[in-house]
Amino acid sequence: MITKVVALCLFLSGNLIEHRIQDDMRTCLKHKREAERQYKPNLTYMCGNVEAEIEHNIDHPPNQPTTPSLLHQ
């Protein structure tokens, strides 16, 4: 299923290496600020409304989706 979500994305030297779904933009920006307090060179955090392919993982509760891949930023 493809849907729009708010995601916190982590880039290393310009390459996307990790992304996490957030409940809303406010929460995403809060987590971004917390992550940026631990400065590491070449790491960039970005929040954005993105399209993601959502899969439901059988190891998680039924209402908790996971995102294997972002489609657009």
C-alpha positions as CSV (number, residue, x, y, z in Angstrom):
1,M,0.0,0.0,0.0
2,I,1.4,3.4,-0.9
3,T,0.5,6.4,1.3
4,K,1.8,9.8,2.4
5,V,3.6,9.9,5.8
6,V,5.8,12.2,7.8
7,A,9.3,10.7,7.9
8,L,12.5,11.6,9.7
9,C,15.3,10.8,7.2
10,L,19.0,10.4,8.1
11,F,21.6,11.1,5.4
12,L,25.3,10.3,5.5
13,S,27.3,12.3,3.0
14,G,24.2,13.0,1.0
15,N,22.9,9.4,0.8
16,L,19.7,8.2,2.6
17,I,20.7,5.6,5.1
18,E,17.7,5.4,7.4
19,H,14.1,6.6,7.7
20,R,11.5,6.4,10.4
21,I,7.7,7.2,10.3
22,Q,6.6,9.9,12.7
23,D,3.1,10.7,14.0
24,D,3.2,14.3,12.8
25,M,5.6,17.0,11.7
26,R,5.8,18.4,15.3
27,T,7.1,15.1,16.6
28,C,9.5,14.7,13.6
29,L,11.0,18.1,14.2
30,K,11.4,17.3,17.9
31,H,13.3,14.1,17.2
32,K,15.4,15.9,14.6
33,R,16.4,18.5,17.1
34,E,17.3,15.8,19.7
35,A,19.4,13.9,17.1
36,E,21.2,17.0,16.0
37,R,22.4,17.7,19.6
38,Q,24.8,14.8,19.1
39,Y,26.8,16.4,16.3
40,K,28.5,14.0,13.9
41,P,30.2,15.3,10.7
42,N,28.5,14.3,7.4
43,L,25.2,13.4,9.1
44,T,22.1,15.4,8.0
45,Y,18.6,14.9,9.4
46,M,15.5,16.0,7.5
47,C,11.7,15.8,8.1
48,G,9.4,15.6,5.2
49,N,6.0,14.6,3.9
50,V,6.9,11.6,1.7
51,E,5.2,8.8,-0.2
52,A,6.1,5.4,1.2
53,E,5.2,1.8,0.5
54,I,3.8,0.5,3.7
55,E,3.9,-3.2,4.7
56,H,2.3,-4.7,7.7
57,N,4.8,-6.9,9.5
58,I,3.4,-10.0,11.2
59,D,5.9,-9.5,14.1
60,H,4.3,-6.2,15.0
61,P,0.8,-5.4,16.4
62,P,-1.8,-5.2,13.5
63,N,-2.1,-1.4,13.6
64,Q,1.6,-0.7,13.5
65,P,3.0,-0.4,10.0
66,T,6.6,-0.5,8.9
67,T,8.2,1.2,5.9
68,P,10.6,-0.7,3.8
69,S,11.1,2.0,1.3
70,L,10.4,5.7,0.6
71,L,9.2,6.4,-2.9
72,H,9.5,10.2,-3.2
73,Q,11.0,13.0,-1.0
